[in-house]
Every structure is written in structure tokens, then in C-alpha cells.
Amino acid sequence: MGTLANLILTERTGAVATLVINNPAKRNALTLAAWRGLRAAVAELDDDENLRCVVLRGAGTDAFAAGADISEFPDLRSNSAQAQDYGVIVAAALDALINCRHPTIAMIHGACTGGGLEIACCCDIRISGTSGRFGVPIKFVGHAFAYPEMVPVTEVAGRALVLELLLEGRIMEAAEAERRGLVSRMVDDAELEAEVREAAKRIDEGAPLAARATKRFINRLATGQPLTSEEVAESYALCDSEDYAEGVRAFTAKEKPKFRGR
């Protein structure tokens, strides 16, 4: 089954961290321990003030993540009570990703199905290679999509596409997934790592406080609740930051800004 330390690997290059789902022998299928490890890894990165972007990927190039490790189900998810306990752990990992204050990018090779698709849909940007394959074939194990897992996929894909994926149980190729808005963009597999590096670099070049506020605001709008006057005022608060002053100064001087996250 592995340990928390090796099921989710954390790599760091400058201000960009990469979380690797590490179960290549099973196409990076997610064990219960891996879901726990993902939540812990995201929480640790969330506290890092020097971080600018988090990339999610699967080990190797055969799969992003091919869903849950169903071989565990007879012992860990054999009835509704166990399934609900299991689901609490999955939901906590997804919630940590959605609310991670740093921008997140899913880098997708191969299978991105079931729990893998849930993780990808919790990321802010999804970039797929041409080998990407997407779906939620949960009907073949006789189960429906639980509410906490359905929400992020529906917010990205929309009701009609989610129903199509769930009811038909088919696997969608990357080109169709891009055309229908399930992924942000598709590139050749050979170009995928470079494309993700460039996307992370563009994020890194922006003001980190602005990126974090953008994520917070868009998550707040997704609740559908009316904004308070205090919340509207908060959306202008960064105009008192050092980064805002630096951005205006650099733009006026036709220079590249040097943001410090203050």
C-alpha cells in the first residue's frame, strides 16, 4: 500500500512545487492512504509564503490517475458506512485542493478518470497531452457519484456533460475534452511538460497576493450568496499593498515589476 511519504511526492523548483501521485504500477490509482497524503501535502504547501504555483501530475507518462484503487474496496469500502467514512477523507483532499491559496495546474498524461478527474477538476488550470483520457466509469462498480465528488466535476464540465460521462460510462479523448471545456487546453505529449512550465512561469511573474485574492474571490462567488459591503471593499484592499505600488511604478517606468508578496 505504501506510506504517506511515497504515495504523494513533493518536488520543488524555485517558487513552483509539483505534487506527484506516485503509484505507477497501478496507473497512479489512489489508495485511501494516498488521499490522506494528498490532503497533507497540499496543507503543507498552503502554508508556504514563498510558493507561487502548484503543479499536480501522475508519476510517469501513462496516467494522471486512474481513479480509486478498487482492490481496497472489499476491506475499506464494503458497505455504506465504510463508504461514507472513505468519502469524508476523499472530500477533505478535494476541499484542500479547491481552497489551496496558490494557483494550481493539473498536468495530464493518459488516464484521468474517476478520482483522478475529480483532482484535475479541483485544479485551477487543466493542461492535457494528446494522450489524455477522461471519464467517470463508476457505473461499472454499481455506485453513483457522491455529492462531494460530483460538485467539482460539475462546476467544470456542467450538468449535461457530467450526466453523459456518468450514464454512458464512456472514456473521452483529450481533443473532445478540450472542445467541450473539460480541459483548459491540449498540446502534444512531447510538449506537455514545457507548456506546463511556461504556464507556471507566467503565474510566477504575477503578483502573488493578487493571484491568491483572485482564487479566494472566485470561490466566494461560487457559493451564490450575496456579497456584503465589507466583501466588496475587500476586493479593493490590495491597492494598499507594496506589490500594487510596485506594479504601478513598473508599468509607468516600462520595467518588469518585482513583486514580494507584501
MARRONU-837459 format. One record per residue (C-alpha): residue in one letter; x negated, y, z; residue number from 0. Coordinates in Angstrom, 2 decimals. Layout:
REM residues N
<r><type>A</type><X>X</X><Y>Y</Y><Z>Z</Z><seq>NUM</seq></r>
...
END
This chain:
REM residues 262
<r><type>M</type><X>0.00</X><Y>0.00</Y><Z>0.00</Z><seq>0</seq></r>
<r><type>G</type><X>-2.91</X><Y>2.35</Y><Z>0.57</Z><seq>1</seq></r>
<r><type>T</type><X>-3.45</X><Y>5.15</Y><Z>3.05</Z><seq>2</seq></r>
<r><type>L</type><X>-2.17</X><Y>8.70</Y><Z>3.02</Z><seq>3</seq></r>
<r><type>A</type><X>-5.69</X><Y>9.84</Y><Z>2.18</Z><seq>4</seq></r>
<r><type>N</type><X>-5.96</X><Y>7.91</Y><Z>-1.09</Z><seq>5</seq></r>
<r><type>L</type><X>-2.36</X><Y>7.84</Y><Z>-2.32</Z><seq>6</seq></r>
<r><type>I</type><X>-2.38</X><Y>11.61</Y><Z>-2.86</Z><seq>7</seq></r>
<r><type>L</type><X>-5.78</X><Y>13.08</Y><Z>-3.72</Z><seq>8</seq></r>
<r><type>T</type><X>-6.58</X><Y>16.77</Y><Z>-3.39</Z><seq>9</seq></r>
<r><type>E</type><X>-9.18</X><Y>18.30</Y><Z>-5.69</Z><seq>10</seq></r>
<r><type>R</type><X>-10.28</X><Y>21.93</Y><Z>-5.67</Z><seq>11</seq></r>
<r><type>T</type><X>-11.85</X><Y>24.14</Y><Z>-8.34</Z><seq>12</seq></r>
<r><type>G</type><X>-12.13</X><Y>27.75</Y><Z>-7.24</Z><seq>13</seq></r>
<r><type>A</type><X>-8.67</X><Y>29.10</Y><Z>-6.45</Z><seq>14</seq></r>
<r><type>V</type><X>-6.87</X><Y>26.17</Y><Z>-8.13</Z><seq>15</seq></r>
<r><type>A</type><X>-6.03</X><Y>22.93</Y><Z>-6.31</Z><seq>16</seq></r>
<r><type>T</type><X>-4.98</X><Y>19.71</Y><Z>-8.03</Z><seq>17</seq></r>
<r><type>L</type><X>-2.86</X><Y>17.08</Y><Z>-6.31</Z><seq>18</seq></r>
<r><type>V</type><X>-3.24</X><Y>13.65</Y><Z>-7.89</Z><seq>19</seq></r>
<r><type>I</type><X>-0.63</X><Y>10.91</Y><Z>-7.46</Z><seq>20</seq></r>
<r><type>N</type><X>-3.03</X><Y>8.00</Y><Z>-7.17</Z><seq>21</seq></r>
<r><type>N</type><X>-1.52</X><Y>4.60</Y><Z>-7.92</Z><seq>22</seq></r>
<r><type>P</type><X>-2.68</X><Y>3.94</Y><Z>-11.49</Z><seq>23</seq></r>
<r><type>A</type><X>-2.27</X><Y>0.16</Y><Z>-11.27</Z><seq>24</seq></r>
<r><type>K</type><X>1.50</X><Y>0.76</Y><Z>-11.00</Z><seq>25</seq></r>
<r><type>R</type><X>1.70</X><Y>3.78</Y><Z>-13.33</Z><seq>26</seq></r>
<r><type>N</type><X>1.47</X><Y>6.02</Y><Z>-10.25</Z><seq>27</seq></r>
<r><type>A</type><X>4.69</X><Y>4.66</Y><Z>-8.73</Z><seq>28</seq></r>
<r><type>L</type><X>5.45</X><Y>6.36</Y><Z>-5.44</Z><seq>29</seq></r>
<r><type>T</type><X>5.41</X><Y>4.35</Y><Z>-2.24</Z><seq>30</seq></r>
<r><type>L</type><X>7.09</X><Y>5.69</Y><Z>0.88</Z><seq>31</seq></r>
<r><type>A</type><X>3.61</X><Y>6.48</Y><Z>2.23</Z><seq>32</seq></r>
<r><type>A</type><X>2.88</X><Y>8.45</Y><Z>-0.95</Z><seq>33</seq></r>
<r><type>W</type><X>5.99</X><Y>10.59</Y><Z>-0.42</Z><seq>34</seq></r>
<r><type>R</type><X>4.79</X><Y>11.32</Y><Z>3.12</Z><seq>35</seq></r>
<r><type>G</type><X>1.32</X><Y>12.07</Y><Z>1.81</Z><seq>36</seq></r>
<r><type>L</type><X>2.66</X><Y>14.44</Y><Z>-0.84</Z><seq>37</seq></r>
<r><type>R</type><X>4.53</X><Y>16.46</Y><Z>1.76</Z><seq>38</seq></r>
<r><type>A</type><X>1.45</X><Y>16.63</Y><Z>4.00</Z><seq>39</seq></r>
<r><type>A</type><X>-0.84</X><Y>17.64</Y><Z>1.13</Z><seq>40</seq></r>
<r><type>V</type><X>1.50</X><Y>20.42</Y><Z>-0.04</Z><seq>41</seq></r>
<r><type>A</type><X>1.88</X><Y>21.72</Y><Z>3.52</Z><seq>42</seq></r>
<r><type>E</type><X>-1.89</X><Y>21.90</Y><Z>3.92</Z><seq>43</seq></r>
<r><type>L</type><X>-2.32</X><Y>23.82</Y><Z>0.67</Z><seq>44</seq></r>
<r><type>D</type><X>0.56</X><Y>26.13</Y><Z>1.55</Z><seq>45</seq></r>
<r><type>D</type><X>-1.49</X><Y>27.50</Y><Z>4.47</Z><seq>46</seq></r>
<r><type>D</type><X>-4.49</X><Y>28.34</Y><Z>2.25</Z><seq>47</seq></r>
<r><type>E</type><X>-4.61</X><Y>32.12</Y><Z>1.72</Z><seq>48</seq></r>
<r><type>N</type><X>-7.33</X><Y>31.80</Y><Z>-0.92</Z><seq>49</seq></r>
<r><type>L</type><X>-5.35</X><Y>29.50</Y><Z>-3.19</Z><seq>50</seq></r>
<r><type>R</type><X>-3.70</X><Y>30.84</Y><Z>-6.33</Z><seq>51</seq></r>
<r><type>C</type><X>-2.24</X><Y>27.80</Y><Z>-8.10</Z><seq>52</seq></r>
<r><type>V</type><X>-1.48</X><Y>24.09</Y><Z>-7.51</Z><seq>53</seq></r>
<r><type>V</type><X>-1.51</X><Y>21.52</Y><Z>-10.32</Z><seq>54</seq></r>
<r><type>L</type><X>0.34</X><Y>18.19</Y><Z>-9.94</Z><seq>55</seq></r>
<r><type>R</type><X>-0.74</X><Y>15.22</Y><Z>-12.04</Z><seq>56</seq></r>
<r><type>G</type><X>-0.96</X><Y>11.44</Y><Z>-12.04</Z><seq>57</seq></r>
<r><type>A</type><X>-4.23</X><Y>9.52</Y><Z>-11.87</Z><seq>58</seq></r>
<r><type>G</type><X>-5.46</X><Y>8.64</Y><Z>-15.35</Z><seq>59</seq></r>
<r><type>T</type><X>-3.50</X><Y>9.37</Y><Z>-18.51</Z><seq>60</seq></r>
<r><type>D</type><X>-0.98</X><Y>6.52</Y><Z>-18.66</Z><seq>61</seq></r>
<r><type>A</type><X>1.63</X><Y>8.11</Y><Z>-16.41</Z><seq>62</seq></r>
<r><type>F</type><X>2.51</X><Y>11.18</Y><Z>-14.37</Z><seq>63</seq></r>
<r><type>A</type><X>4.59</X><Y>8.98</Y><Z>-12.05</Z><seq>64</seq></r>
<r><type>A</type><X>6.94</X><Y>6.16</Y><Z>-13.00</Z><seq>65</seq></r>
<r><type>G</type><X>9.33</X><Y>6.65</Y><Z>-10.10</Z><seq>66</seq></r>
<r><type>A</type><X>9.55</X><Y>4.87</Y><Z>-6.76</Z><seq>67</seq></r>
<r><type>D</type><X>7.69</X><Y>1.66</Y><Z>-6.05</Z><seq>68</seq></r>
<r><type>I</type><X>10.71</X><Y>-0.64</Y><Z>-6.15</Z><seq>69</seq></r>
<r><type>S</type><X>8.66</X><Y>-3.57</Y><Z>-4.82</Z><seq>70</seq></r>
<r><type>E</type><X>9.03</X><Y>-1.88</Y><Z>-1.40</Z><seq>71</seq></r>
<r><type>F</type><X>12.83</X><Y>-1.77</Y><Z>-1.52</Z><seq>72</seq></r>
<r><type>P</type><X>13.58</X><Y>-5.26</Y><Z>-0.11</Z><seq>73</seq></r>
<r><type>D</type><X>11.74</X><Y>-4.27</Y><Z>3.08</Z><seq>74</seq></r>
<r><type>L</type><X>12.19</X><Y>-0.50</Y><Z>3.26</Z><seq>75</seq></r>
<r><type>R</type><X>15.40</X><Y>0.25</Y><Z>1.35</Z><seq>76</seq></r>
<r><type>S</type><X>17.58</X><Y>-2.85</Y><Z>1.53</Z><seq>77</seq></r>
<r><type>N</type><X>20.76</X><Y>-1.15</Y><Z>2.80</Z><seq>78</seq></r>
<r><type>S</type><X>22.41</X><Y>2.26</Y><Z>3.02</Z><seq>79</seq></r>
<r><type>A</type><X>20.96</X><Y>3.13</Y><Z>6.43</Z><seq>80</seq></r>
<r><type>Q</type><X>17.42</X><Y>2.39</Y><Z>5.30</Z><seq>81</seq></r>
<r><type>A</type><X>18.04</X><Y>4.20</Y><Z>2.02</Z><seq>82</seq></r>
<r><type>Q</type><X>19.14</X><Y>7.34</Y><Z>3.84</Z><seq>83</seq></r>
<r><type>D</type><X>16.05</X><Y>7.25</Y><Z>6.08</Z><seq>84</seq></r>
<r><type>Y</type><X>13.90</X><Y>6.78</Y><Z>2.97</Z><seq>85</seq></r>
<r><type>G</type><X>15.75</X><Y>9.63</Y><Z>1.26</Z><seq>86</seq></r>
<r><type>V</type><X>15.02</X><Y>12.02</Y><Z>4.13</Z><seq>87</seq></r>
<r><type>I</type><X>11.29</X><Y>11.53</Y><Z>3.53</Z><seq>88</seq></r>
<r><type>V</type><X>11.65</X><Y>11.98</Y><Z>-0.23</Z><seq>89</seq></r>
<r><type>A</type><X>13.76</X><Y>15.13</Y><Z>0.23</Z><seq>90</seq></r>
<r><type>A</type><X>11.17</X><Y>16.60</Y><Z>2.61</Z><seq>91</seq></r>
<r><type>A</type><X>8.44</X><Y>16.17</Y><Z>0.00</Z><seq>92</seq></r>
<r><type>L</type><X>10.57</X><Y>17.73</Y><Z>-2.74</Z><seq>93</seq></r>
<r><type>D</type><X>11.54</X><Y>20.63</Y><Z>-0.47</Z><seq>94</seq></r>
<r><type>A</type><X>7.87</X><Y>21.26</Y><Z>0.35</Z><seq>95</seq></r>
<r><type>L</type><X>7.09</X><Y>21.49</Y><Z>-3.36</Z><seq>96</seq></r>
<r><type>I</type><X>10.03</X><Y>23.76</Y><Z>-4.18</Z><seq>97</seq></r>
<r><type>N</type><X>9.12</X><Y>26.11</Y><Z>-1.34</Z><seq>98</seq></r>
<r><type>C</type><X>5.35</X><Y>25.99</Y><Z>-1.79</Z><seq>99</seq></r>
<r><type>R</type><X>4.40</X><Y>29.66</Y><Z>-1.86</Z><seq>100</seq></r>
<r><type>H</type><X>1.73</X><Y>29.10</Y><Z>-4.51</Z><seq>101</seq></r>
<r><type>P</type><X>2.71</X><Y>28.68</Y><Z>-8.19</Z><seq>102</seq></r>
<r><type>T</type><X>2.82</X><Y>25.02</Y><Z>-9.23</Z><seq>103</seq></r>
<r><type>I</type><X>2.24</X><Y>23.33</Y><Z>-12.59</Z><seq>104</seq></r>
<r><type>A</type><X>3.10</X><Y>19.73</Y><Z>-13.48</Z><seq>105</seq></r>
<r><type>M</type><X>0.59</X><Y>18.25</Y><Z>-15.96</Z><seq>106</seq></r>
<r><type>I</type><X>2.38</X><Y>15.33</Y><Z>-17.59</Z><seq>107</seq></r>
<r><type>H</type><X>0.89</X><Y>12.35</Y><Z>-19.38</Z><seq>108</seq></r>
<r><type>G</type><X>3.05</X><Y>9.32</Y><Z>-20.14</Z><seq>109</seq></r>
<r><type>A</type><X>5.90</X><Y>8.20</Y><Z>-17.91</Z><seq>110</seq></r>
<r><type>C</type><X>7.58</X><Y>10.93</Y><Z>-15.86</Z><seq>111</seq></r>
<r><type>T</type><X>10.62</X><Y>9.08</Y><Z>-14.63</Z><seq>112</seq></r>
<r><type>G</type><X>12.77</X><Y>8.78</Y><Z>-11.53</Z><seq>113</seq></r>
<r><type>G</type><X>10.86</X><Y>10.23</Y><Z>-8.60</Z><seq>114</seq></r>
<r><type>G</type><X>8.18</X><Y>11.44</Y><Z>-10.99</Z><seq>115</seq></r>
<r><type>L</type><X>10.73</X><Y>13.56</Y><Z>-12.84</Z><seq>116</seq></r>
<r><type>E</type><X>12.00</X><Y>14.88</Y><Z>-9.50</Z><seq>117</seq></r>
<r><type>I</type><X>8.48</X><Y>16.02</Y><Z>-8.60</Z><seq>118</seq></r>
<r><type>A</type><X>7.95</X><Y>17.61</Y><Z>-12.01</Z><seq>119</seq></r>
<r><type>C</type><X>11.26</X><Y>19.49</Y><Z>-11.74</Z><seq>120</seq></r>
<r><type>C</type><X>10.20</X><Y>20.88</Y><Z>-8.35</Z><seq>121</seq></r>
<r><type>C</type><X>7.19</X><Y>22.49</Y><Z>-10.04</Z><seq>122</seq></r>
<r><type>D</type><X>7.44</X><Y>25.98</Y><Z>-11.49</Z><seq>123</seq></r>
<r><type>I</type><X>6.00</X><Y>25.06</Y><Z>-14.89</Z><seq>124</seq></r>
<r><type>R</type><X>6.00</X><Y>21.68</Y><Z>-16.66</Z><seq>125</seq></r>
<r><type>I</type><X>3.44</X><Y>21.13</Y><Z>-19.41</Z><seq>126</seq></r>
<r><type>S</type><X>3.59</X><Y>17.78</Y><Z>-21.19</Z><seq>127</seq></r>
<r><type>G</type><X>1.34</X><Y>15.96</Y><Z>-23.58</Z><seq>128</seq></r>
<r><type>T</type><X>2.93</X><Y>14.30</Y><Z>-26.61</Z><seq>129</seq></r>
<r><type>S</type><X>2.84</X><Y>11.00</Y><Z>-24.69</Z><seq>130</seq></r>
<r><type>G</type><X>5.26</X><Y>12.33</Y><Z>-22.04</Z><seq>131</seq></r>
<r><type>R</type><X>8.41</X><Y>10.27</Y><Z>-21.50</Z><seq>132</seq></r>
<r><type>F</type><X>11.27</X><Y>11.39</Y><Z>-19.29</Z><seq>133</seq></r>
<r><type>G</type><X>14.29</X><Y>9.81</Y><Z>-17.68</Z><seq>134</seq></r>
<r><type>V</type><X>16.07</X><Y>8.57</Y><Z>-14.56</Z><seq>135</seq></r>
<r><type>P</type><X>16.97</X><Y>4.92</Y><Z>-15.27</Z><seq>136</seq></r>
<r><type>I</type><X>18.29</X><Y>4.42</Y><Z>-11.75</Z><seq>137</seq></r>
<r><type>K</type><X>21.46</X><Y>2.73</Y><Z>-13.00</Z><seq>138</seq></r>
<r><type>F</type><X>19.40</X><Y>-0.39</Y><Z>-13.69</Z><seq>139</seq></r>
<r><type>V</type><X>18.82</X><Y>-0.88</Y><Z>-9.95</Z><seq>140</seq></r>
<r><type>G</type><X>22.51</X><Y>-0.31</Y><Z>-9.22</Z><seq>141</seq></r>
<r><type>H</type><X>22.13</X><Y>3.00</Y><Z>-7.46</Z><seq>142</seq></r>
<r><type>A</type><X>23.21</X><Y>6.61</Y><Z>-8.07</Z><seq>143</seq></r>
<r><type>F</type><X>21.08</X><Y>9.73</Y><Z>-7.82</Z><seq>144</seq></r>
<r><type>A</type><X>21.26</X><Y>11.02</Y><Z>-4.23</Z><seq>145</seq></r>
<r><type>Y</type><X>22.19</X><Y>14.68</Y><Z>-3.79</Z><seq>146</seq></r>
<r><type>P</type><X>18.77</X><Y>15.96</Y><Z>-2.57</Z><seq>147</seq></r>
<r><type>E</type><X>17.05</X><Y>14.32</Y><Z>-5.54</Z><seq>148</seq></r>
<r><type>M</type><X>19.66</X><Y>15.35</Y><Z>-8.10</Z><seq>149</seq></r>
<r><type>V</type><X>19.53</X><Y>19.05</Y><Z>-7.24</Z><seq>150</seq></r>
<r><type>P</type><X>16.07</X><Y>19.99</Y><Z>-8.60</Z><seq>151</seq></r>
<r><type>V</type><X>16.53</X><Y>17.97</Y><Z>-11.78</Z><seq>152</seq></r>
<r><type>T</type><X>19.96</X><Y>19.51</Y><Z>-12.42</Z><seq>153</seq></r>
<r><type>E</type><X>18.62</X><Y>23.02</Y><Z>-11.83</Z><seq>154</seq></r>
<r><type>V</type><X>16.03</X><Y>22.47</Y><Z>-14.54</Z><seq>155</seq></r>
<r><type>A</type><X>17.90</X><Y>20.27</Y><Z>-17.01</Z><seq>156</seq></r>
<r><type>G</type><X>21.53</X><Y>21.28</Y><Z>-16.49</Z><seq>157</seq></r>
<r><type>R</type><X>24.60</X><Y>19.16</Y><Z>-15.83</Z><seq>158</seq></r>
<r><type>A</type><X>25.09</X><Y>17.80</Y><Z>-19.36</Z><seq>159</seq></r>
<r><type>L</type><X>21.53</X><Y>16.55</Y><Z>-19.82</Z><seq>160</seq></r>
<r><type>V</type><X>21.37</X><Y>15.01</Y><Z>-16.34</Z><seq>161</seq></r>
<r><type>L</type><X>24.60</X><Y>13.11</Y><Z>-17.00</Z><seq>162</seq></r>
<r><type>E</type><X>23.21</X><Y>11.89</Y><Z>-20.31</Z><seq>163</seq></r>
<r><type>L</type><X>19.99</X><Y>10.67</Y><Z>-18.69</Z><seq>164</seq></r>
<r><type>L</type><X>21.78</X><Y>9.00</Y><Z>-15.77</Z><seq>165</seq></r>
<r><type>L</type><X>24.71</X><Y>7.42</Y><Z>-17.57</Z><seq>166</seq></r>
<r><type>E</type><X>22.77</X><Y>6.16</Y><Z>-20.60</Z><seq>167</seq></r>
<r><type>G</type><X>19.58</X><Y>5.44</Y><Z>-18.68</Z><seq>168</seq></r>
<r><type>R</type><X>17.51</X><Y>6.16</Y><Z>-21.76</Z><seq>169</seq></r>
<r><type>I</type><X>13.96</X><Y>7.49</Y><Z>-21.84</Z><seq>170</seq></r>
<r><type>M</type><X>13.42</X><Y>10.78</Y><Z>-23.67</Z><seq>171</seq></r>
<r><type>E</type><X>10.28</X><Y>11.53</Y><Z>-25.67</Z><seq>172</seq></r>
<r><type>A</type><X>8.32</X><Y>14.71</Y><Z>-25.00</Z><seq>173</seq></r>
<r><type>A</type><X>9.38</X><Y>16.51</Y><Z>-28.19</Z><seq>174</seq></r>
<r><type>E</type><X>13.05</X><Y>16.18</Y><Z>-27.31</Z><seq>175</seq></r>
<r><type>A</type><X>12.37</X><Y>17.09</Y><Z>-23.68</Z><seq>176</seq></r>
<r><type>E</type><X>10.72</X><Y>20.31</Y><Z>-24.84</Z><seq>177</seq></r>
<r><type>R</type><X>13.52</X><Y>21.10</Y><Z>-27.28</Z><seq>178</seq></r>
<r><type>R</type><X>16.14</X><Y>20.64</Y><Z>-24.58</Z><seq>179</seq></r>
<r><type>G</type><X>14.33</X><Y>22.64</Y><Z>-21.92</Z><seq>180</seq></r>
<r><type>L</type><X>13.29</X><Y>19.81</Y><Z>-19.61</Z><seq>181</seq></r>
<r><type>V</type><X>9.63</X><Y>20.75</Y><Z>-20.04</Z><seq>182</seq></r>
<r><type>S</type><X>8.19</X><Y>24.23</Y><Z>-20.46</Z><seq>183</seq></r>
<r><type>R</type><X>6.02</X><Y>23.29</Y><Z>-23.42</Z><seq>184</seq></r>
<r><type>M</type><X>4.38</X><Y>20.34</Y><Z>-25.15</Z><seq>185</seq></r>
<r><type>V</type><X>0.85</X><Y>20.06</Y><Z>-26.54</Z><seq>186</seq></r>
<r><type>D</type><X>-1.23</X><Y>17.23</Y><Z>-27.96</Z><seq>187</seq></r>
<r><type>D</type><X>-2.52</X><Y>14.89</Y><Z>-25.28</Z><seq>188</seq></r>
<r><type>A</type><X>-6.10</X><Y>15.84</Y><Z>-26.17</Z><seq>189</seq></r>
<r><type>E</type><X>-5.29</X><Y>19.49</Y><Z>-25.42</Z><seq>190</seq></r>
<r><type>L</type><X>-3.27</X><Y>18.98</Y><Z>-22.25</Z><seq>191</seq></r>
<r><type>E</type><X>-5.98</X><Y>19.50</Y><Z>-19.62</Z><seq>192</seq></r>
<r><type>A</type><X>-7.28</X><Y>22.60</Y><Z>-21.39</Z><seq>193</seq></r>
<r><type>E</type><X>-3.75</X><Y>24.02</Y><Z>-21.71</Z><seq>194</seq></r>
<r><type>V</type><X>-3.09</X><Y>23.50</Y><Z>-18.01</Z><seq>195</seq></r>
<r><type>R</type><X>-6.45</X><Y>25.07</Y><Z>-17.10</Z><seq>196</seq></r>
<r><type>E</type><X>-5.57</X><Y>28.13</Y><Z>-19.17</Z><seq>197</seq></r>
<r><type>A</type><X>-2.13</X><Y>28.38</Y><Z>-17.57</Z><seq>198</seq></r>
<r><type>A</type><X>-3.68</X><Y>28.17</Y><Z>-14.10</Z><seq>199</seq></r>
<r><type>K</type><X>-6.25</X><Y>30.78</Y><Z>-15.09</Z><seq>200</seq></r>
<r><type>R</type><X>-3.52</X><Y>33.18</Y><Z>-16.23</Z><seq>201</seq></r>
<r><type>I</type><X>-1.77</X><Y>32.72</Y><Z>-12.90</Z><seq>202</seq></r>
<r><type>D</type><X>-5.04</X><Y>33.22</Y><Z>-11.01</Z><seq>203</seq></r>
<r><type>E</type><X>-5.64</X><Y>36.52</Y><Z>-12.80</Z><seq>204</seq></r>
<r><type>G</type><X>-2.41</X><Y>37.99</Y><Z>-11.47</Z><seq>205</seq></r>
<r><type>A</type><X>-1.71</X><Y>39.46</Y><Z>-8.05</Z><seq>206</seq></r>
<r><type>P</type><X>-1.17</X><Y>36.55</Y><Z>-5.64</Z><seq>207</seq></r>
<r><type>L</type><X>1.25</X><Y>38.47</Y><Z>-3.41</Z><seq>208</seq></r>
<r><type>A</type><X>3.39</X><Y>39.20</Y><Z>-6.47</Z><seq>209</seq></r>
<r><type>A</type><X>3.39</X><Y>35.54</Y><Z>-7.53</Z><seq>210</seq></r>
<r><type>R</type><X>4.42</X><Y>34.40</Y><Z>-4.05</Z><seq>211</seq></r>
<r><type>A</type><X>7.16</X><Y>37.02</Y><Z>-3.86</Z><seq>212</seq></r>
<r><type>T</type><X>8.45</X><Y>36.01</Y><Z>-7.28</Z><seq>213</seq></r>
<r><type>K</type><X>8.81</X><Y>32.40</Y><Z>-6.12</Z><seq>214</seq></r>
<r><type>R</type><X>10.49</X><Y>33.45</Y><Z>-2.89</Z><seq>215</seq></r>
<r><type>F</type><X>12.93</X><Y>35.74</Y><Z>-4.67</Z><seq>216</seq></r>
<r><type>I</type><X>13.93</X><Y>33.23</Y><Z>-7.34</Z><seq>217</seq></r>
<r><type>N</type><X>14.52</X><Y>30.54</Y><Z>-4.72</Z><seq>218</seq></r>
<r><type>R</type><X>16.64</X><Y>33.02</Y><Z>-2.78</Z><seq>219</seq></r>
<r><type>L</type><X>18.72</X><Y>33.88</Y><Z>-5.86</Z><seq>220</seq></r>
<r><type>A</type><X>19.32</X><Y>30.16</Y><Z>-6.45</Z><seq>221</seq></r>
<r><type>T</type><X>21.35</X><Y>29.99</Y><Z>-3.23</Z><seq>222</seq></r>
<r><type>G</type><X>24.05</X><Y>32.09</Y><Z>-4.89</Z><seq>223</seq></r>
<r><type>Q</type><X>24.60</X><Y>34.13</Y><Z>-1.73</Z><seq>224</seq></r>
<r><type>P</type><X>24.97</X><Y>37.94</Y><Z>-1.98</Z><seq>225</seq></r>
<r><type>L</type><X>21.78</X><Y>39.86</Y><Z>-1.29</Z><seq>226</seq></r>
<r><type>T</type><X>21.62</X><Y>42.08</Y><Z>1.76</Z><seq>227</seq></r>
<r><type>S</type><X>20.33</X><Y>45.65</Y><Z>1.57</Z><seq>228</seq></r>
<r><type>E</type><X>17.28</X><Y>44.51</Y><Z>3.56</Z><seq>229</seq></r>
<r><type>E</type><X>16.51</X><Y>41.85</Y><Z>0.97</Z><seq>230</seq></r>
<r><type>V</type><X>16.84</X><Y>44.32</Y><Z>-1.89</Z><seq>231</seq></r>
<r><type>A</type><X>14.45</X><Y>46.65</Y><Z>-0.06</Z><seq>232</seq></r>
<r><type>E</type><X>12.01</X><Y>43.76</Y><Z>0.39</Z><seq>233</seq></r>
<r><type>S</type><X>11.76</X><Y>43.40</Y><Z>-3.39</Z><seq>234</seq></r>
<r><type>Y</type><X>10.01</X><Y>46.79</Y><Z>-3.48</Z><seq>235</seq></r>
<r><type>A</type><X>7.79</X><Y>46.25</Y><Z>-0.43</Z><seq>236</seq></r>
<r><type>L</type><X>4.71</X><Y>45.26</Y><Z>-2.41</Z><seq>237</seq></r>
<r><type>C</type><X>4.43</X><Y>48.83</Y><Z>-3.62</Z><seq>238</seq></r>
<r><type>D</type><X>2.80</X><Y>49.46</Y><Z>-0.22</Z><seq>239</seq></r>
<r><type>S</type><X>0.15</X><Y>46.76</Y><Z>-0.79</Z><seq>240</seq></r>
<r><type>E</type><X>-3.52</X><Y>47.20</Y><Z>-1.67</Z><seq>241</seq></r>
<r><type>D</type><X>-3.01</X><Y>44.96</Y><Z>-4.69</Z><seq>242</seq></r>
<r><type>Y</type><X>-0.35</X><Y>47.28</Y><Z>-6.09</Z><seq>243</seq></r>
<r><type>A</type><X>-2.63</X><Y>50.29</Y><Z>-5.70</Z><seq>244</seq></r>
<r><type>E</type><X>-5.43</X><Y>48.33</Y><Z>-7.39</Z><seq>245</seq></r>
<r><type>G</type><X>-3.16</X><Y>47.24</Y><Z>-10.24</Z><seq>246</seq></r>
<r><type>V</type><X>-2.03</X><Y>50.79</Y><Z>-10.96</Z><seq>247</seq></r>
<r><type>R</type><X>-5.60</X><Y>52.09</Y><Z>-10.68</Z><seq>248</seq></r>
<r><type>A</type><X>-6.97</X><Y>49.42</Y><Z>-13.03</Z><seq>249</seq></r>
<r><type>F</type><X>-4.21</X><Y>49.92</Y><Z>-15.58</Z><seq>250</seq></r>
<r><type>T</type><X>-4.84</X><Y>53.68</Y><Z>-15.64</Z><seq>251</seq></r>
<r><type>A</type><X>-8.58</X><Y>53.16</Y><Z>-15.93</Z><seq>252</seq></r>
<r><type>K</type><X>-8.15</X><Y>50.43</Y><Z>-18.58</Z><seq>253</seq></r>
<r><type>E</type><X>-10.02</X><Y>47.98</Y><Z>-16.36</Z><seq>254</seq></r>
<r><type>K</type><X>-9.34</X><Y>44.43</Y><Z>-15.22</Z><seq>255</seq></r>
<r><type>P</type><X>-7.82</X><Y>44.55</Y><Z>-11.71</Z><seq>256</seq></r>
<r><type>K</type><X>-9.48</X><Y>42.80</Y><Z>-8.78</Z><seq>257</seq></r>
<r><type>F</type><X>-6.70</X><Y>41.52</Y><Z>-6.56</Z><seq>258</seq></r>
<r><type>R</type><X>-7.46</X><Y>40.48</Y><Z>-2.98</Z><seq>259</seq></r>
<r><type>G</type><X>-4.08</X><Y>39.32</Y><Z>-1.78</Z><seq>260</seq></r>
<r><type>R</type><X>-3.62</X><Y>42.28</Y><Z>0.56</Z><seq>261</seq></r>
END
